[in-house]
Amino acid sequence: MKTPFVTNRQLQEITAVYPTPFHLYDERGIRDCARRIRAAFSWNPGFREYFAVKATPNPQILKLLREEGCGVDCSSLTELMMSDRCGFAGPEIMFSSNDTPAEEFRLADRLGATINLDDLTHVDYLYHTLGRIPETISCRYNPGGVFQLGASQEGFQVMDNPGQAKYGMTRPQLTEAFTRLRDLGAKEFGIHAFLASNTLSNDYYPALARILFTTAVELQRETGCHIGFINLSGGVGIPYRPDQPANDIAVIGEGVRQAYEEILVPAGMGDVALCTEMGRFLLGPYGCLVTRVLHQKHTYKEYIGVDACAANLMRPAIYGAYHHITVMGKEDAPCDHVYDVTGSLCENNDKFAVDRALPQIDIGDLLVIHDTGAHGFAMGYQYNGKLRSAELLLQPDGQVRLIRRAETPDDYFATMVW
Ligand SMILES: *Cc1c(COP(=O)(O)O)cnc(C)c1O
C-alpha cells in the first residue's frame, strides 16, 4: 500500500481550480527529507547537499531547498542561470557536467561555482576557456568494471556498470589531472563519483565512500594536492513499488561516518567536507502526477485512457519503470480488475501501467501516479504537440500554490517560423 500525500477531498478542491493533468509536490515532505539528510551527515562540519537541479528544475522548489541549507548541482547553462536567479552563489553551486560547452564553463566560473571536471582533456579546455584554472576544482572518477553490492539469493542487490558509462576519468587520469591542475594554479581539490543509480540499499553510499576515501588518501600522497571535499553525488534510490523497503538516510550517514573514521581520519584527512547531489531521494516521493480518466476501451485488453501521457512522465515508457497508482476515493476497494493505463500519444509504449491490478475504474475518476517528484515533469517533452502540464505545491497549511503554469498552444508555437 502506498498512501498519497494528498486526500481525495483536497484533490477534488484542487481540481476544481486547476485542470488535470498536473504534477503536485508536498512541501512538508520535501523539507522533512532535506532535514533528515542534513541530520544524517551533521557529524561532518562541511557537509552540504547539492540538489540535482535536473531532477526537478523549478525555481520555487529550489528556493525552498535553499531555505533548508541545500546547494544546487547544475549540469547545463539554463540550470546555472536558474540557480543564479534563485539566489544560489559561489560555493552553493556545484557544476557537474560532461561534454561541456565553453560558455557553460564560463558562466559556472563567473558564478563562482565549484567545477567538477568529467575528463582529463577538460583540464586544458577549461584553462584555455578561462585563461586560468580556478583555485578550487573537482574531478570525476570512474573506477570502471562492474559495481556490485550485497550478493543475495536473487542476485545482486545493487549492480551497475561504470565500465560502460561515459562519465569520469580513469584512476591514472585522476593523478595526471590533479598534477596538471596543481601546476596550473589549483589549490583546493575535490573528487566525485556516481557509480549506481536508484540504489535501494543503505550500503551504497558507504561502499562508494570507501572507494573515494581510499582514492583521496592515495591522490593526496601522490600529488601533494590538498583534498578539501569528496562528493558522493546522487544514486540513493526510493521504493517505487509498495513492497520495496525504503533507504534509511540515518543508517547511510552512519555507514559513511564509519568509513570516514577508518580511512580519512588516520590519514590526517579529518578536515574533508562531504557533498551529496541527491535528486531522486530528496524529491521523488514528494511529487505525484494527478490525471483524470477520460475513456475506457474494451478490446483484447481492458484500457483506461487518462488525460496525462508519457510526455508528462516518461519513465514508464522508456524504462518500463513502475509507478504506483491510487484510484482516488477507492483506496480501500479490492484490486479485482486488471488494466492497462494509457495516455494519448501515437506510441504504443505510452502506458503508465500494464496488466495492473486496480479497483474498478470509472470515467471521471482521479488517478494519483506516485513518486513523480524527481525525473518526472523534468523529462517532459512535446511529442505529438503535447503541452507541458502545470506544477503545484501543496503547502504545509493545506493551501495549494501554482509554481509553474501549464503551457499553452502559444508556448508551443512560439519558436516556429511561419
Ligand atoms: C542525475 C545526477 C544526480 C542525481 O541523481 P539521483 O539519482 O536523482 O540522485 C546527481 N549528480 C549528477 C552528476 C547527476 O547527473
PDBQT file of the ligand as one rigid body, heavy atoms in Angstrom, charges set to zero:
ROOT
HETATM    1  C1  LIG A 501      21.416  12.914 -12.162  1.00  0.00    +0.000 C 
HETATM    2  C2  LIG A 501      22.547  13.314 -11.298  1.00  0.00    +0.000 A 
HETATM    3  C3  LIG A 501      22.394  13.373  -9.909  1.00  0.00    +0.000 A 
HETATM    4  C4  LIG A 501      21.111  12.992  -9.208  1.00  0.00    +0.000 C 
HETATM    5  O1  LIG A 501      20.878  11.649  -9.274  1.00  0.00    +0.000 OA
HETATM    6  P1  LIG A 501      19.683  10.965  -8.460  1.00  0.00    +0.000 P 
HETATM    7  O2  LIG A 501      19.721   9.556  -8.908  1.00  0.00    +0.000 OA
HETATM    8  O3  LIG A 501      18.447  11.681  -8.822  1.00  0.00    +0.000 OA
HETATM    9  O4  LIG A 501      20.003  11.105  -7.016  1.00  0.00    +0.000 OA
HETATM   10  C5  LIG A 501      23.478  13.791  -9.167  1.00  0.00    +0.000 A 
HETATM   11  N1  LIG A 501      24.654  14.137  -9.740  1.00  0.00    +0.000 NA
HETATM   12  C6  LIG A 501      24.845  14.083 -11.069  1.00  0.00    +0.000 A 
HETATM   13  C7  LIG A 501      26.152  14.497 -11.632  1.00  0.00    +0.000 C 
HETATM   14  C8  LIG A 501      23.801  13.672 -11.890  1.00  0.00    +0.000 A 
HETATM   15  O5  LIG A 501      23.995  13.618 -13.213  1.00  0.00    +0.000 OA
ENDROOT
TORSDOF 0
